[in-house]
């Protein structure tokens, strides 16, 4: 069920009330309730793939224990590689088999061989990329001796399947989430209210910003030849807002929902479009995935040790794998490659650790230089998004070609002014809240309650006004 | 915890009150101008038009795609064009008409192709507006669960619209999409002499999701019910601009195949026959200008006449 659906609006209060009133101070009961609700939540998407989720959970739980109990290093390695290969095997089959088969057939046909590989007609199980990576991080941490395996199957299952993060992250770590599952949760009113506020902001980002930007972006991306160059630029910007609103909105709803149950999830977005360089952008965008790749791929590959060549090589590998993680299409790989290219100068010249603090920290306005850097970084990331959004490489290049046509100087077509104003308002609120965990966290907190509630009602009003322009969460397809 | 629940409940009280009050407030002046309000007129036609009758059923492809007078002149049937808006959904169209069907009626249904994909056939915001703006208990009581599920998402927006100033002031007339756009048979005619000023966009595909086999089941049931009432149902095809037809051909072929597979149902004409040249289209691939309306009417008249002769229904 979607977060922005009536089904979820009914599901959440029921689980919440059962959790705090029926399960009350019984930790075991609360965890069982979370597990059952999470499986129900997942089954609402597609009950057929519940088996896969349960199997993946069982596999990692069992291999984790076996690694701990292994009497020899080879045996420990065996269980480790069993888990890795089965998990990645499922991911590979469901997500990448057709891509490799079709790409290989296309390559062979260019040299005169006609190959007809059998392709799978399978649906991609929702959330597979996310819960697989949960399990992988758990298994790798046990293998590296960072954590001990969880012996309580219910607790471990909740870690893998906790419904707020099950279908689109954030990708949690056992070191962060498991202790919270193992400990008693205490209801704290301030946290619950904060959670509701974050859910409201997430819904605004998704329904008001993302879904409305999607309409315009889809119109142009799907009919590229019919619009002017300037319209293409606007569409690319709208897509940048769409994917941010969609994904960070989902993350806000996930984090806010988790807080209602006394659980804190990892932050996934930290105002990436206010970044002053690409390195900073990647410290602020889909944080849980980029840190996962850093810890489980970049550092084992050697990280930044071994000179510039090693850094460059490892950076390219990370971004190409990250692109590939998003989907089985050359466009995602091109997106990853572009981002690697953009970040390369800062890697080579060692400036990738600049700009660690929030832009214009403690100030209302940024400097002209900062604004220039923000706009340049935004432009670069938006350019890369063109590949991410396009259905294939030819469409991406065609889209870019349209931008660099003479019609780039004409007035953009079909823009709805109200959407532009909403985006401006959104950027202002995000800017004012950029030092908070989410923009609405402290917004209006020093206002009298009637004004604060009026502001929340305005956001709620906008959410309901724009409900109906339904667009799927983008990251559900990963 | 209790304080939290109390505060949350209090916070939600106001929007809930707005939704509940709003949904039961009468239709706004702007809503009263909407073409959905033509439902009153069309229901009246269904109730009062004398036999023998021919009833045309579809969405706006029927209202903005047909001229009924030739059916009266050639077939000596009193025509009723029930077409209003495709967003009411094919299930509603069938459920709404069936109570008015009389022995001897000829029903011609030409549902838009979008009805067959995803959940389009269950209606959406237009169905909600039709139900509550027309204050029609009949509409509400006849709704299926799937239709409620499609509608409830629009309840807050609909309720809130009752409090919006633009629903009451500075109303502009959009003549060819208003309740006054119809002639005495229910055909929308005010757009005939108008030129569409915007950009015509052909469909690239019929989006919405998987094929809805429940609609095929519903057509089967509808056909049986119509026959039980002593009436006759013919299934035809909507007018569809030719570029859109070419782009969506495989999906349309599947619709046609599924319709023809219904036992005992009479399908007249073919989908390809109703693919209209682009210069016959008005503002959407389903809507026709005057030239297109006359062309489609002629095609449908030929198909209906031929089938009526086969069925021995020509007098």
Boltz contact constraints between the chains, C-beta under 6 A:
constraints:
  - contact:
      token1: [A, 6]
      token2: [B, 152]
      max_distance: 6.0
  - contact:
      token1: [A, 187]
      token2: [B, 1]
      max_distance: 6.0
  - contact:
      token1: [A, 189]
      token2: [B, 4]
      max_distance: 6.0
  - contact:
      token1: [A, 192]
      token2: [B, 4]
      max_distance: 6.0
  - contact:
      token1: [A, 464]
      token2: [B, 156]
      max_distance: 6.0
  - contact:
      token1: [A, 464]
      token2: [B, 157]
      max_distance: 6.0
  - contact:
      token1: [A, 465]
      token2: [B, 157]
      max_distance: 6.0
  - contact:
      token1: [A, 467]
      token2: [B, 153]
      max_distance: 6.0
  - contact:
      token1: [A, 468]
      token2: [B, 154]
      max_distance: 6.0
